[in-house]
């Protein structure tokens, strides 16, 4: 199941040579890490995927593709890390597929929601807004979240 977000990340950054190189190296390391059950190797691979996202973002790539690649890299880590945890706790049998599928489906739902928020936010913000203003706005929003007392 880890293969799907890896492929999405690779396709999303395919238009940039350096980004694709980091993505390929990261994808291979992530897949080897999940196959061997090694979180360190998985972490190195996901770091390569995130580096590819950073490279294409700095290169001025389409923000929608950058966002999709970033979400795919995050899903790669989440699903692979969960697969490693299940394999360590329950072993590697056919029974674990349903657990992994349920976790993956939930993660994808949350990721698609986050992607929608990012893309809508990007589409409604003015393009000539200074970066410092955006950072301060986001910091202010984060500071207000505890005041909402959601769930209390």
Biotite code that builds the C-alpha atoms (Angstrom):
import biotite.structure as struc

atoms = struc.array([
    struc.Atom([0.000, 0.000, 0.000], chain_id="A", res_id=1, res_name="UNK", atom_name="CA", element="C"),
    struc.Atom([2.974, 2.274, 0.425], chain_id="A", res_id=2, res_name="UNK", atom_name="CA", element="C"),
    struc.Atom([3.575, 2.120, -3.298], chain_id="A", res_id=3, res_name="UNK", atom_name="CA", element="C"),
    struc.Atom([0.548, 4.254, -4.213], chain_id="A", res_id=4, res_name="UNK", atom_name="CA", element="C"),
    struc.Atom([1.595, 7.493, -2.442], chain_id="A", res_id=5, res_name="UNK", atom_name="CA", element="C"),
    struc.Atom([5.184, 6.945, -3.590], chain_id="A", res_id=6, res_name="UNK", atom_name="CA", element="C"),
    struc.Atom([4.043, 6.825, -7.228], chain_id="A", res_id=7, res_name="UNK", atom_name="CA", element="C"),
    struc.Atom([1.830, 9.902, -6.722], chain_id="A", res_id=8, res_name="UNK", atom_name="CA", element="C"),
    struc.Atom([4.835, 11.818, -5.341], chain_id="A", res_id=9, res_name="UNK", atom_name="CA", element="C"),
    struc.Atom([7.036, 10.693, -8.244], chain_id="A", res_id=10, res_name="UNK", atom_name="CA", element="C"),
    struc.Atom([4.461, 11.717, -10.840], chain_id="A", res_id=11, res_name="UNK", atom_name="CA", element="C"),
    struc.Atom([3.866, 15.070, -9.126], chain_id="A", res_id=12, res_name="UNK", atom_name="CA", element="C"),
    struc.Atom([7.540, 16.082, -9.268], chain_id="A", res_id=13, res_name="UNK", atom_name="CA", element="C"),
    struc.Atom([8.355, 14.451, -12.614], chain_id="A", res_id=14, res_name="UNK", atom_name="CA", element="C"),
    struc.Atom([8.709, 17.788, -14.423], chain_id="A", res_id=15, res_name="UNK", atom_name="CA", element="C"),
    struc.Atom([11.837, 18.781, -12.499], chain_id="A", res_id=16, res_name="UNK", atom_name="CA", element="C"),
    struc.Atom([15.028, 16.793, -13.042], chain_id="A", res_id=17, res_name="UNK", atom_name="CA", element="C"),
    struc.Atom([16.641, 17.384, -9.651], chain_id="A", res_id=18, res_name="UNK", atom_name="CA", element="C"),
    struc.Atom([13.341, 16.924, -7.846], chain_id="A", res_id=19, res_name="UNK", atom_name="CA", element="C"),
    struc.Atom([12.705, 13.664, -9.682], chain_id="A", res_id=20, res_name="UNK", atom_name="CA", element="C"),
    struc.Atom([16.197, 12.411, -8.827], chain_id="A", res_id=21, res_name="UNK", atom_name="CA", element="C"),
    struc.Atom([15.637, 13.020, -5.102], chain_id="A", res_id=22, res_name="UNK", atom_name="CA", element="C"),
    struc.Atom([12.159, 11.510, -5.357], chain_id="A", res_id=23, res_name="UNK", atom_name="CA", element="C"),
    struc.Atom([13.434, 8.329, -7.014], chain_id="A", res_id=24, res_name="UNK", atom_name="CA", element="C"),
    struc.Atom([16.181, 7.892, -4.422], chain_id="A", res_id=25, res_name="UNK", atom_name="CA", element="C"),
    struc.Atom([13.736, 8.617, -1.619], chain_id="A", res_id=26, res_name="UNK", atom_name="CA", element="C"),
    struc.Atom([11.121, 6.267, -3.037], chain_id="A", res_id=27, res_name="UNK", atom_name="CA", element="C"),
    struc.Atom([13.591, 3.410, -3.292], chain_id="A", res_id=28, res_name="UNK", atom_name="CA", element="C"),
    struc.Atom([14.841, 3.967, 0.257], chain_id="A", res_id=29, res_name="UNK", atom_name="CA", element="C"),
    struc.Atom([11.302, 4.237, 1.645], chain_id="A", res_id=30, res_name="UNK", atom_name="CA", element="C"),
    struc.Atom([10.187, 1.032, -0.067], chain_id="A", res_id=31, res_name="UNK", atom_name="CA", element="C"),
    struc.Atom([13.299, -0.813, 1.135], chain_id="A", res_id=32, res_name="UNK", atom_name="CA", element="C"),
    struc.Atom([12.747, 0.538, 4.651], chain_id="A", res_id=33, res_name="UNK", atom_name="CA", element="C"),
    struc.Atom([9.170, -0.686, 4.837], chain_id="A", res_id=34, res_name="UNK", atom_name="CA", element="C"),
    struc.Atom([10.105, -4.049, 3.335], chain_id="A", res_id=35, res_name="UNK", atom_name="CA", element="C"),
    struc.Atom([12.902, -4.551, 5.867], chain_id="A", res_id=36, res_name="UNK", atom_name="CA", element="C"),
    struc.Atom([10.903, -3.054, 8.725], chain_id="A", res_id=37, res_name="UNK", atom_name="CA", element="C"),
    struc.Atom([13.554, -0.387, 9.351], chain_id="A", res_id=38, res_name="UNK", atom_name="CA", element="C"),
    struc.Atom([12.215, 2.982, 10.407], chain_id="A", res_id=39, res_name="UNK", atom_name="CA", element="C"),
    struc.Atom([15.596, 4.680, 9.931], chain_id="A", res_id=40, res_name="UNK", atom_name="CA", element="C"),
    struc.Atom([15.770, 3.639, 6.270], chain_id="A", res_id=41, res_name="UNK", atom_name="CA", element="C"),
    struc.Atom([12.129, 4.652, 5.847], chain_id="A", res_id=42, res_name="UNK", atom_name="CA", element="C"),
    struc.Atom([12.913, 8.041, 7.397], chain_id="A", res_id=43, res_name="UNK", atom_name="CA", element="C"),
    struc.Atom([15.814, 8.602, 5.028], chain_id="A", res_id=44, res_name="UNK", atom_name="CA", element="C"),
    struc.Atom([13.587, 7.727, 2.084], chain_id="A", res_id=45, res_name="UNK", atom_name="CA", element="C"),
    struc.Atom([10.794, 10.038, 3.182], chain_id="A", res_id=46, res_name="UNK", atom_name="CA", element="C"),
    struc.Atom([13.367, 12.791, 3.739], chain_id="A", res_id=47, res_name="UNK", atom_name="CA", element="C"),
    struc.Atom([14.358, 12.313, 0.088], chain_id="A", res_id=48, res_name="UNK", atom_name="CA", element="C"),
    struc.Atom([10.719, 12.628, -0.954], chain_id="A", res_id=49, res_name="UNK", atom_name="CA", element="C"),
    struc.Atom([10.309, 15.815, 1.080], chain_id="A", res_id=50, res_name="UNK", atom_name="CA", element="C"),
    struc.Atom([13.571, 17.155, -0.386], chain_id="A", res_id=51, res_name="UNK", atom_name="CA", element="C"),
    struc.Atom([12.101, 16.630, -3.851], chain_id="A", res_id=52, res_name="UNK", atom_name="CA", element="C"),
    struc.Atom([8.998, 18.568, -2.803], chain_id="A", res_id=53, res_name="UNK", atom_name="CA", element="C"),
    struc.Atom([11.184, 21.388, -1.511], chain_id="A", res_id=54, res_name="UNK", atom_name="CA", element="C"),
    struc.Atom([13.230, 21.447, -4.708], chain_id="A", res_id=55, res_name="UNK", atom_name="CA", element="C"),
    struc.Atom([10.218, 21.692, -7.003], chain_id="A", res_id=56, res_name="UNK", atom_name="CA", element="C"),
    struc.Atom([8.589, 24.269, -4.722], chain_id="A", res_id=57, res_name="UNK", atom_name="CA", element="C"),
    struc.Atom([11.657, 26.510, -4.757], chain_id="A", res_id=58, res_name="UNK", atom_name="CA", element="C"),
    struc.Atom([11.930, 26.038, -8.524], chain_id="A", res_id=59, res_name="UNK", atom_name="CA", element="C"),
    struc.Atom([8.513, 27.653, -8.915], chain_id="A", res_id=60, res_name="UNK", atom_name="CA", element="C"),
    struc.Atom([6.598, 24.512, -9.804], chain_id="A", res_id=61, res_name="UNK", atom_name="CA", element="C"),
    struc.Atom([2.786, 24.654, -9.884], chain_id="A", res_id=62, res_name="UNK", atom_name="CA", element="C"),
    struc.Atom([1.607, 24.927, -6.245], chain_id="A", res_id=63, res_name="UNK", atom_name="CA", element="C"),
    struc.Atom([-1.069, 22.280, -6.758], chain_id="A", res_id=64, res_name="UNK", atom_name="CA", element="C"),
    struc.Atom([1.560, 19.725, -7.777], chain_id="A", res_id=65, res_name="UNK", atom_name="CA", element="C"),
    struc.Atom([3.802, 20.754, -4.891], chain_id="A", res_id=66, res_name="UNK", atom_name="CA", element="C"),
    struc.Atom([0.926, 20.327, -2.440], chain_id="A", res_id=67, res_name="UNK", atom_name="CA", element="C"),
    struc.Atom([-0.027, 16.933, -3.866], chain_id="A", res_id=68, res_name="UNK", atom_name="CA", element="C"),
    struc.Atom([3.604, 15.778, -3.740], chain_id="A", res_id=69, res_name="UNK", atom_name="CA", element="C"),
    struc.Atom([3.930, 16.948, -0.135], chain_id="A", res_id=70, res_name="UNK", atom_name="CA", element="C"),
    struc.Atom([0.742, 15.167, 0.918], chain_id="A", res_id=71, res_name="UNK", atom_name="CA", element="C"),
    struc.Atom([1.881, 12.023, -0.922], chain_id="A", res_id=72, res_name="UNK", atom_name="CA", element="C"),
    struc.Atom([5.248, 12.107, 0.869], chain_id="A", res_id=73, res_name="UNK", atom_name="CA", element="C"),
    struc.Atom([3.454, 12.471, 4.199], chain_id="A", res_id=74, res_name="UNK", atom_name="CA", element="C"),
    struc.Atom([1.105, 9.593, 3.363], chain_id="A", res_id=75, res_name="UNK", atom_name="CA", element="C"),
    struc.Atom([4.094, 7.466, 2.378], chain_id="A", res_id=76, res_name="UNK", atom_name="CA", element="C"),
    struc.Atom([5.601, 7.940, 5.815], chain_id="A", res_id=77, res_name="UNK", atom_name="CA", element="C"),
    struc.Atom([2.321, 7.432, 7.669], chain_id="A", res_id=78, res_name="UNK", atom_name="CA", element="C"),
    struc.Atom([1.231, 4.278, 5.857], chain_id="A", res_id=79, res_name="UNK", atom_name="CA", element="C"),
    struc.Atom([4.702, 2.723, 5.826], chain_id="A", res_id=80, res_name="UNK", atom_name="CA", element="C"),
    struc.Atom([5.326, 3.477, 9.495], chain_id="A", res_id=81, res_name="UNK", atom_name="CA", element="C"),
    struc.Atom([1.963, 1.951, 10.388], chain_id="A", res_id=82, res_name="UNK", atom_name="CA", element="C"),
    struc.Atom([2.767, -1.129, 8.294], chain_id="A", res_id=83, res_name="UNK", atom_name="CA", element="C"),
    struc.Atom([6.047, -1.547, 10.175], chain_id="A", res_id=84, res_name="UNK", atom_name="CA", element="C"),
    struc.Atom([4.230, -1.239, 13.510], chain_id="A", res_id=85, res_name="UNK", atom_name="CA", element="C"),
    struc.Atom([1.610, -3.810, 12.529], chain_id="A", res_id=86, res_name="UNK", atom_name="CA", element="C"),
    struc.Atom([4.271, -6.222, 11.286], chain_id="A", res_id=87, res_name="UNK", atom_name="CA", element="C"),
    struc.Atom([6.200, -5.924, 14.555], chain_id="A", res_id=88, res_name="UNK", atom_name="CA", element="C"),
    struc.Atom([3.146, -6.378, 16.743], chain_id="A", res_id=89, res_name="UNK", atom_name="CA", element="C"),
    struc.Atom([1.123, -8.940, 14.781], chain_id="A", res_id=90, res_name="UNK", atom_name="CA", element="C"),
    struc.Atom([3.532, -10.462, 12.306], chain_id="A", res_id=91, res_name="UNK", atom_name="CA", element="C"),
    struc.Atom([3.239, -10.545, 8.564], chain_id="A", res_id=92, res_name="UNK", atom_name="CA", element="C"),
    struc.Atom([0.049, -12.361, 7.693], chain_id="A", res_id=93, res_name="UNK", atom_name="CA", element="C"),
    struc.Atom([-2.976, -11.765, 5.534], chain_id="A", res_id=94, res_name="UNK", atom_name="CA", element="C"),
    struc.Atom([-4.965, -10.601, 8.580], chain_id="A", res_id=95, res_name="UNK", atom_name="CA", element="C"),
    struc.Atom([-3.023, -7.367, 8.779], chain_id="A", res_id=96, res_name="UNK", atom_name="CA", element="C"),
    struc.Atom([-4.196, -6.148, 5.368], chain_id="A", res_id=97, res_name="UNK", atom_name="CA", element="C"),
    struc.Atom([-7.574, -5.025, 6.673], chain_id="A", res_id=98, res_name="UNK", atom_name="CA", element="C"),
    struc.Atom([-5.937, -3.089, 9.500], chain_id="A", res_id=99, res_name="UNK", atom_name="CA", element="C"),
    struc.Atom([-3.585, -1.390, 7.107], chain_id="A", res_id=100, res_name="UNK", atom_name="CA", element="C"),
    struc.Atom([-6.363, -0.693, 4.627], chain_id="A", res_id=101, res_name="UNK", atom_name="CA", element="C"),
    struc.Atom([-8.541, 0.915, 7.310], chain_id="A", res_id=102, res_name="UNK", atom_name="CA", element="C"),
    struc.Atom([-5.669, 3.087, 8.539], chain_id="A", res_id=103, res_name="UNK", atom_name="CA", element="C"),
    struc.Atom([-4.711, 4.024, 4.982], chain_id="A", res_id=104, res_name="UNK", atom_name="CA", element="C"),
    struc.Atom([-8.282, 4.977, 4.080], chain_id="A", res_id=105, res_name="UNK", atom_name="CA", element="C"),
    struc.Atom([-8.544, 7.221, 7.133], chain_id="A", res_id=106, res_name="UNK", atom_name="CA", element="C"),
    struc.Atom([-5.205, 8.835, 6.390], chain_id="A", res_id=107, res_name="UNK", atom_name="CA", element="C"),
    struc.Atom([-6.172, 9.485, 2.776], chain_id="A", res_id=108, res_name="UNK", atom_name="CA", element="C"),
    struc.Atom([-9.462, 11.090, 3.849], chain_id="A", res_id=109, res_name="UNK", atom_name="CA", element="C"),
    struc.Atom([-7.637, 13.429, 6.231], chain_id="A", res_id=110, res_name="UNK", atom_name="CA", element="C"),
    struc.Atom([-4.966, 14.178, 3.616], chain_id="A", res_id=111, res_name="UNK", atom_name="CA", element="C"),
    struc.Atom([-7.515, 15.016, 0.935], chain_id="A", res_id=112, res_name="UNK", atom_name="CA", element="C"),
    struc.Atom([-9.251, 17.368, 3.378], chain_id="A", res_id=113, res_name="UNK", atom_name="CA", element="C"),
    struc.Atom([-5.954, 19.051, 4.201], chain_id="A", res_id=114, res_name="UNK", atom_name="CA", element="C"),
    struc.Atom([-5.117, 19.319, 0.510], chain_id="A", res_id=115, res_name="UNK", atom_name="CA", element="C"),
    struc.Atom([-8.474, 20.952, -0.174], chain_id="A", res_id=116, res_name="UNK", atom_name="CA", element="C"),
    struc.Atom([-7.852, 23.521, 2.568], chain_id="A", res_id=117, res_name="UNK", atom_name="CA", element="C"),
    struc.Atom([-4.384, 24.283, 1.197], chain_id="A", res_id=118, res_name="UNK", atom_name="CA", element="C"),
    struc.Atom([-5.568, 24.658, -2.391], chain_id="A", res_id=119, res_name="UNK", atom_name="CA", element="C"),
    struc.Atom([-8.559, 26.827, -1.449], chain_id="A", res_id=120, res_name="UNK", atom_name="CA", element="C"),
    struc.Atom([-6.338, 28.939, 0.778], chain_id="A", res_id=121, res_name="UNK", atom_name="CA", element="C"),
    struc.Atom([-3.849, 29.359, -2.018], chain_id="A", res_id=122, res_name="UNK", atom_name="CA", element="C"),
    struc.Atom([-6.523, 30.285, -4.538], chain_id="A", res_id=123, res_name="UNK", atom_name="CA", element="C"),
    struc.Atom([-8.074, 33.029, -2.379], chain_id="A", res_id=124, res_name="UNK", atom_name="CA", element="C"),
    struc.Atom([-4.868, 34.733, -1.229], chain_id="A", res_id=125, res_name="UNK", atom_name="CA", element="C"),
    struc.Atom([-3.503, 37.616, -3.273], chain_id="A", res_id=126, res_name="UNK", atom_name="CA", element="C"),
    struc.Atom([-0.317, 36.804, -5.185], chain_id="A", res_id=127, res_name="UNK", atom_name="CA", element="C"),
    struc.Atom([1.448, 40.049, -4.251], chain_id="A", res_id=128, res_name="UNK", atom_name="CA", element="C"),
    struc.Atom([1.155, 39.469, -0.486], chain_id="A", res_id=129, res_name="UNK", atom_name="CA", element="C"),
    struc.Atom([4.600, 39.514, 1.150], chain_id="A", res_id=130, res_name="UNK", atom_name="CA", element="C"),
    struc.Atom([5.765, 36.214, 2.622], chain_id="A", res_id=131, res_name="UNK", atom_name="CA", element="C"),
    struc.Atom([6.226, 37.772, 6.063], chain_id="A", res_id=132, res_name="UNK", atom_name="CA", element="C"),
    struc.Atom([2.572, 38.824, 6.111], chain_id="A", res_id=133, res_name="UNK", atom_name="CA", element="C"),
    struc.Atom([1.460, 35.266, 5.281], chain_id="A", res_id=134, res_name="UNK", atom_name="CA", element="C"),
    struc.Atom([3.700, 33.807, 7.998], chain_id="A", res_id=135, res_name="UNK", atom_name="CA", element="C"),
    struc.Atom([2.426, 36.298, 10.581], chain_id="A", res_id=136, res_name="UNK", atom_name="CA", element="C"),
    struc.Atom([-1.169, 35.598, 9.581], chain_id="A", res_id=137, res_name="UNK", atom_name="CA", element="C"),
    struc.Atom([-0.700, 31.865, 10.003], chain_id="A", res_id=138, res_name="UNK", atom_name="CA", element="C"),
    struc.Atom([1.074, 32.377, 13.340], chain_id="A", res_id=139, res_name="UNK", atom_name="CA", element="C"),
    struc.Atom([-1.845, 34.504, 14.524], chain_id="A", res_id=140, res_name="UNK", atom_name="CA", element="C"),
    struc.Atom([-4.329, 31.845, 13.481], chain_id="A", res_id=141, res_name="UNK", atom_name="CA", element="C"),
    struc.Atom([-2.351, 29.183, 15.316], chain_id="A", res_id=142, res_name="UNK", atom_name="CA", element="C"),
    struc.Atom([-2.255, 31.388, 18.415], chain_id="A", res_id=143, res_name="UNK", atom_name="CA", element="C"),
    struc.Atom([-6.055, 31.652, 18.335], chain_id="A", res_id=144, res_name="UNK", atom_name="CA", element="C"),
    struc.Atom([-6.703, 27.913, 18.093], chain_id="A", res_id=145, res_name="UNK", atom_name="CA", element="C"),
    struc.Atom([-6.332, 27.232, 21.864], chain_id="A", res_id=146, res_name="UNK", atom_name="CA", element="C"),
    struc.Atom([-8.888, 29.970, 22.558], chain_id="A", res_id=147, res_name="UNK", atom_name="CA", element="C"),
    struc.Atom([-11.521, 28.035, 20.626], chain_id="A", res_id=148, res_name="UNK", atom_name="CA", element="C"),
    struc.Atom([-11.624, 25.332, 23.323], chain_id="A", res_id=149, res_name="UNK", atom_name="CA", element="C"),
    struc.Atom([-12.941, 22.782, 20.886], chain_id="A", res_id=150, res_name="UNK", atom_name="CA", element="C"),
    struc.Atom([-14.238, 19.696, 22.626], chain_id="A", res_id=151, res_name="UNK", atom_name="CA", element="C"),
    struc.Atom([-14.269, 21.141, 26.148], chain_id="A", res_id=152, res_name="UNK", atom_name="CA", element="C"),
])
